[in-house]
Amino acid sequence: MSVQLPDELLQALLNRWPVGRLATVSTQGMPHSVPIVFCELGGAIYSPVDGKRKLGRNLQRFSNIAQNPKATLLLDEYAMDWQRLWWVRIDGIAERYKPDAGHGRAIADRLMDKYPQYNEPDFMFDTTAFLRLRPDKVAAWTQSNSLATIGLALAETSQE
């Protein structure tokens, strides 16, 4: 059932939820979805081009948004207890973002705070290019019709 997501809960999810699924559309009109790490800063959502193993540096997501900048970030949880199911979908406009050095460092610092793995040299990323999603619509759903479901998931994530 659709629920109204308060800004504070959305902010907590963006600050603490570990992974999202980014959906874009290829130039052939095919959906393309990948799991991403991300952070929020100043109302925008950023995802790095980092040192994790990839097929190449010309990422499909960047090719897709160059042709069609509409994108979706899905945050969700699946559980065997279906009363705990929920999702939050953030629709917006994405771009390959090349910040100035100061803003790039601020984004990188936010990512390193959220993901300690980035303190390892092999995962250090380029702070000169990010995927930036500027949200324009947020939708949320929970099986239980209760925001407590999302709050419980956040509390469990904080304990890990």
C-alpha positions as CSV (number, residue, x, y, z in Angstrom):
1,M,0.0,0.0,0.0
2,S,1.3,3.4,-0.9
3,V,2.5,5.5,2.1
4,Q,3.5,9.1,2.6
5,L,7.2,9.2,3.3
6,P,8.2,12.1,5.7
7,D,11.3,14.0,4.7
8,E,13.2,13.0,7.8
9,L,12.7,9.3,7.0
10,L,13.8,9.8,3.4
11,Q,16.9,11.6,4.7
12,A,17.7,8.8,7.1
13,L,17.4,6.2,4.3
14,L,19.7,8.2,2.0
15,N,22.2,8.6,4.8
16,R,22.2,5.0,6.0
17,W,20.7,2.5,3.5
18,P,23.7,0.7,2.0
19,V,22.6,-0.1,-1.6
20,G,20.1,1.1,-4.2
21,R,19.2,-0.1,-7.6
22,L,19.7,2.5,-10.4
23,A,17.5,2.1,-13.4
24,T,18.1,3.8,-16.7
25,V,17.1,3.2,-20.3
26,S,19.5,2.2,-23.1
27,T,19.6,4.0,-26.5
28,Q,17.7,0.9,-27.8
29,G,14.9,1.4,-25.2
30,M,16.0,-1.5,-23.0
31,P,15.8,-1.1,-19.2
32,H,19.2,-1.2,-17.5
33,S,19.4,-1.7,-13.7
34,V,22.5,-1.9,-11.5
35,P,23.1,-1.9,-7.8
36,I,24.9,1.2,-6.7
37,V,26.3,2.8,-3.6
38,F,25.4,6.4,-3.1
39,C,25.2,9.4,-0.8
40,E,23.1,12.5,-0.5
41,L,24.5,16.0,-0.4
42,G,22.6,19.2,-0.8
43,G,19.5,17.6,-2.1
44,A,21.2,15.5,-4.8
45,I,22.2,11.9,-4.8
46,Y,25.7,11.0,-5.9
47,S,27.2,7.6,-6.9
48,P,30.9,7.3,-7.6
49,V,32.9,5.7,-10.3
50,D,35.1,3.7,-8.0
51,G,37.7,1.1,-7.9
52,K,35.4,-1.9,-7.7
53,R,35.9,-4.4,-10.5
54,K,33.9,-3.4,-13.7
55,L,33.8,-4.5,-17.3
56,G,35.2,-1.1,-18.3
57,R,35.3,2.5,-17.5
58,N,32.7,3.5,-20.1
59,L,29.8,2.6,-17.8
60,Q,26.4,1.8,-19.5
61,R,24.6,4.0,-17.0
62,F,26.5,7.1,-18.3
63,S,25.8,6.2,-21.9
64,N,22.2,5.8,-21.1
65,I,21.7,9.1,-19.2
66,A,23.6,10.9,-22.0
67,Q,20.7,10.0,-24.3
68,N,17.8,10.0,-21.8
69,P,18.5,11.6,-18.4
70,K,15.5,10.2,-16.7
71,A,16.5,7.7,-14.0
72,T,15.2,5.9,-10.9
73,L,16.9,4.9,-7.7
74,L,15.1,2.1,-5.8
75,L,15.7,1.4,-2.2
76,D,14.0,-1.7,-0.9
77,E,14.1,-4.6,1.5
78,Y,12.9,-8.1,0.9
79,A,12.2,-10.5,3.8
80,M,10.6,-13.9,4.1
81,D,8.1,-12.2,6.4
82,W,6.1,-10.3,3.8
83,Q,4.8,-7.9,6.4
84,R,8.3,-6.4,6.4
85,L,8.4,-5.7,2.6
86,W,8.9,-2.1,1.6
87,W,10.4,0.1,-1.2
88,V,11.1,3.7,-1.9
89,R,11.4,4.9,-5.5
90,I,13.2,8.2,-6.3
91,D,12.7,9.4,-9.8
92,G,14.7,12.2,-11.2
93,I,17.1,13.6,-13.8
94,A,20.6,12.0,-13.8
95,E,23.8,13.3,-15.3
96,R,27.5,12.7,-15.3
97,Y,28.6,15.3,-12.9
98,K,32.1,16.8,-12.8
99,P,32.4,18.9,-9.7
100,D,35.0,21.4,-8.8
101,A,37.7,20.1,-6.5
102,G,36.1,21.3,-3.3
103,H,32.6,19.8,-4.0
104,G,34.2,16.6,-5.3
105,R,36.1,16.3,-2.0
106,A,32.9,16.9,0.0
107,I,31.1,14.2,-2.0
108,A,34.0,11.8,-1.5
109,D,34.1,12.5,2.2
110,R,30.4,11.8,2.6
111,L,30.9,8.5,0.7
112,M,33.9,7.5,2.9
113,D,31.8,8.3,6.0
114,K,29.0,6.0,4.8
115,Y,31.3,3.3,3.3
116,P,34.5,2.7,5.3
117,Q,35.6,0.4,2.4
118,Y,36.6,3.5,0.5
119,N,39.4,4.1,2.9
120,E,41.2,1.1,1.3
121,P,43.5,2.2,-1.5
122,D,42.1,-0.3,-4.0
123,F,38.6,1.2,-3.7
124,M,39.6,4.8,-3.8
125,F,37.7,6.6,-6.6
126,D,38.1,9.5,-8.9
127,T,36.6,12.6,-7.3
128,T,36.3,14.4,-10.6
129,A,33.2,12.5,-11.9
130,F,30.1,11.1,-10.3
131,L,26.6,10.2,-11.3
132,R,24.3,12.8,-9.9
133,L,20.5,12.2,-9.6
134,R,18.4,15.3,-8.9
135,P,15.2,13.9,-7.4
136,D,11.8,15.3,-8.6
137,K,9.4,12.6,-7.3
138,V,9.5,10.1,-4.4
139,A,7.0,7.2,-4.0
140,A,6.9,4.7,-1.2
141,W,5.1,1.4,-0.4
142,T,5.0,-1.0,2.5
143,Q,3.1,-4.3,2.7
144,S,2.1,-3.5,6.3
145,N,0.9,0.1,5.4
146,S,3.2,1.3,8.2
147,L,6.3,3.4,8.1
148,A,7.5,1.5,11.1
149,T,8.5,-1.2,8.7
150,I,11.1,1.1,7.1
151,G,12.2,2.4,10.5
152,L,12.8,-1.2,11.7
153,A,14.9,-1.9,8.7
154,L,17.0,1.2,9.3
155,A,17.5,0.3,13.0
156,E,18.7,-3.2,12.0
157,T,21.1,-1.7,9.4
158,S,22.5,0.6,12.1
159,Q,23.3,-2.4,14.3
160,E,25.3,-4.2,11.7
